[in-house]
Amino acid sequence: MNTEKRDFDQDAALWDEKPARIKMVKDVAAAISRQIALNPDMDVMDFGCGTGLLTSRIQPLVHSVTGVDSSRGMLDVLNRKIAGLKLHNVKTVFADPDRGDALTGQYDVVLSNMTLHHIREIKPLFAQFHKVIRQAGYLCIADLD
């Protein structure tokens, strides 16, 4: 597990420019859609949302998406996308579980794409996921193995 913090604020401006990253997110979104019948009644948390690449693919299919990230730079990019595209069902939340920030809200689905390998203590994070996922909800994780 990587315990060294990467400077995602610095990476944010050019994050969306890597074709391999775009393809991976497209594949992850397709895999989620094959496994879960996403619908307009669902509220989703995209944990480690970054610039919103996965958020933007899931957003048209659900009621709302809350993008959570520990990088203000990444959230700034996503907030500009939200404003520019007038996405009324997407909001962002700054939270850093490594600093003790707690996740809040209730969600039908919690997604996390290529984020968990950056988290120092996974067990407390999974306990938080358990608290915010509604009964019969889903946890979808795509990460390094």
C-alpha positions in Angstrom: 0.0 0.0 0.0 1.3 3.4 -0.9 1.6 5.6 2.2 3.3 8.5 0.5 0.9 11.3 -0.3 0.8 12.3 -4.0 0.3 15.9 -4.9 -3.0 15.6 -6.7 -3.6 19.3 -6.5 -0.6 19.8 -8.8 -1.8 17.0 -11.2 -5.4 18.2 -11.4 -5.1 20.6 -14.4 -3.8 17.9 -16.8 -5.6 14.9 -15.2 -8.2 14.4 -18.0 -5.6 14.5 -20.8 -4.4 10.9 -20.6 -6.3 8.6 -23.1 -5.5 5.5 -21.0 -7.2 7.1 -18.0 -10.3 8.0 -20.0 -10.5 4.5 -21.4 -10.2 2.9 -17.9 -13.0 5.1 -16.5 -15.2 4.2 -19.5 -14.6 0.5 -18.9 -15.2 0.9 -15.1 -18.5 2.7 -15.7 -19.6 0.0 -18.2 -18.7 -2.7 -15.7 -20.7 -0.9 -13.0 -23.7 -0.5 -15.3 -23.6 -4.2 -16.2 -23.7 -5.2 -12.5 -26.1 -2.6 -11.1 -29.4 -1.4 -12.6 -28.6 2.3 -12.0 -31.7 4.4 -12.0 -33.0 7.9 -11.5 -34.0 7.2 -7.9 -30.4 6.4 -6.8 -28.1 8.7 -4.9 -24.4 7.9 -5.5 -21.1 8.8 -3.8 -18.0 8.8 -6.0 -15.3 8.4 -3.3 -11.9 9.7 -4.7 -13.8 11.4 -7.5 -10.8 13.4 -8.7 -11.9 15.6 -11.7 -15.2 13.7 -12.0 -14.4 11.4 -14.9 -16.5 8.6 -13.4 -19.0 11.0 -11.9 -19.7 12.5 -15.3 -20.4 9.0 -16.8 -22.7 7.9 -13.9 -24.5 11.3 -13.4 -27.0 11.0 -16.3 -28.2 7.7 -15.0 -29.0 8.5 -11.3 -30.7 11.1 -9.1 -27.6 12.6 -7.7 -23.8 12.1 -7.4 -21.7 13.4 -4.5 -18.1 13.6 -5.5 -15.8 13.2 -2.5 -12.0 13.8 -2.7 -9.1 14.9 -0.5 -7.6 17.1 -3.2 -9.0 20.6 -3.5 -7.3 21.0 -6.9 -9.2 18.0 -8.2 -12.5 19.3 -6.7 -11.8 22.7 -8.3 -11.7 21.1 -11.7 -14.8 19.1 -11.1 -16.6 22.2 -9.7 -15.8 24.0 -13.0 -17.2 21.2 -15.0 -20.4 21.2 -12.8 -20.9 24.9 -13.4 -20.0 24.8 -17.1 -22.3 21.9 -17.8 -25.0 23.1 -15.4 -25.1 19.7 -13.6 -27.7 20.3 -11.0 -27.5 16.7 -9.6 -23.7 16.8 -8.8 -22.1 18.3 -5.7 -18.6 18.0 -4.3 -17.3 17.4 -0.7 -13.8 17.7 0.5 -12.9 14.9 2.9 -9.6 13.2 3.8 -10.1 10.0 5.8 -6.4 9.9 6.6 -6.9 13.2 8.6 -10.0 11.8 10.3 -12.7 13.4 8.1 -15.9 11.5 8.3 -18.1 10.6 5.4 -21.7 11.8 5.7 -25.0 11.3 3.9 -26.9 8.2 2.7 -26.3 6.6 -0.6 -27.6 3.7 -2.7 -24.2 3.3 -4.3 -20.7 4.1 -3.2 -18.1 4.0 -6.1 -14.3 4.2 -5.8 -12.0 4.1 -8.8 -8.2 3.9 -8.3 -8.3 5.5 -4.9 -8.1 3.0 -2.1 -4.4 2.2 -2.7 -3.7 5.8 -1.6 -5.6 5.3 1.8 -3.4 4.5 4.8 -6.1 2.8 6.9 -8.6 0.8 4.9 -10.6 -0.8 7.7 -11.9 2.5 9.2 -12.8 3.7 5.7 -14.8 0.5 5.0 -16.6 1.1 8.3 -17.5 4.6 7.1 -18.7 3.2 3.7 -20.9 0.8 5.7 -22.5 3.7 7.6 -23.3 5.7 4.5 -24.6 2.9 2.2 -28.3 2.4 2.5 -29.6 -1.1 3.2 -29.4 -3.2 0.0 -27.0 -0.6 -1.4 -23.8 -1.3 -3.4 -20.1 -0.7 -2.9 -18.2 -0.7 -6.2 -14.4 -0.7 -6.1 -12.0 -0.6 -9.0 -8.4 -0.5 -7.8 -4.9 -2.1 -8.0 -4.7 -5.7 -7.0 
